[in-house]
Amino acid sequence: MRTTIAAMVGLLVLTLFVGYARCEGVQSTYPELNPHPSAEPYAVVLQVGEIFKVCMSGEVICPVSVPICDDLKVVDVVDTPEGLGFKGISPGITLCSVQSGNGARRIFRITVQ
């Protein structure tokens, strides 16, 4: 009985490691499937009045939701026909993030000139 249980646990552990290794390979080949996007903020440079369209950037899986910006005096969150966007309001730098369609958050460092 103990041998059977030990074999089943060993098989389960082996299956988990093989599945994890396969997922790592998929993520490096297909970065858009990576549930852990880059921890570094994606740099965006805007002019006052210009709009950065988040879904058009290719940095997130759309639709996106729950936008958060540190300084709404620098950028404003706007709706566009292509989805959510960040509009440059006044010169400065701020961090903004959105929740991607796969549940991960993507951070943007937005510089408005």
N, C-alpha and C positions, 0 to 999 in steps of 0.2 A: 504494500500500500504506500509506504514512504517513497519507494522508488518511483512509483507512478506519479505521485504528487511532485517530487523533485524534477522528474522529466517534464511534466506539464509547465512548471514554473520556468524551467530552463528554456523551453520552447517559446513561452510567452515573452521572456526577456529577449531572446534572439529575434523574434518577430518585431518587437518594438525597436531594437537597434537597426535592423534592416530597413524598416519603414522610415526611421529618422534619416538614415543615410540616403535613401532615395529622395526624400523631400529636400535635403540639402542640395542634391544634384539638380533638382528641378528649379530651385530658387536661383542658383547661380546661372543656369541656362536661360531662364525666363524671369527676369527681375520684376516684371509686373505682377507675378504671382507671389512675390516675397511678402509674407505677412509682417515683416519687420523692416520697413523702409529705412533708409539711411538715417542715422541719428543726427547727422549734420544738417542744419537748416539749408534749404534750397534758396539760393540768392536770387532776388528779384530786384531790378532797378526800374523805377517808374518816374515819369514826369508828373507834375501836378495836373490832375484831371485825367490822366491815363488810367486804364483799367487792365489789371492782370486777370485773365480768365483761367481759373484754377483747373478746370477739367480739360481745357485745351493744352495745358502744359505737359501732359503725359506723366506727371509726377504722382498722380493719385488714381485710384479706381473710383469711378463715378457711379452713382451720384454721391456727392459729399454733403455733410451736414455739420452742425455744431461748430460754426466758425468762432474762433477766439483770437482777439488781437490785444496786445499789451497797451497800445496807445492809439486810440481812435481819433486823436488830433492829427495823426500822420496818415492813416488810411481809414477808409470806411468799407464796410461789407456791403456789396450790391448784388442784385440779381441781374443776370444778363440772359439773352436767349440761349446761350451755350452753358448756362448754369451759374454757379456762384462766382463772384469776382471780388477783387480788392482794388479799390479806387484810391489813387494818390490824392491826398487832401492838402498837405503842407509839407515842406522839406523836413526830413528827419529819417530815423531808422527805427523800426519796430519789428517784433516777432509776431507772426500770426500762425495759426494752425487750423486744420480742418480734419474732421473724421471721415476717413475714406469709406467707400462702399463695402470694404472687407473688414471694417471695424478698427483698422489701424489709424493713428493720427500722423499727419505729415506737417512738418514745421517749415515755415517760409521766413527768411530774413528779408524784409522789404525796405529798400532804400528809396525814398522819394526825393528827387532833386528839384 
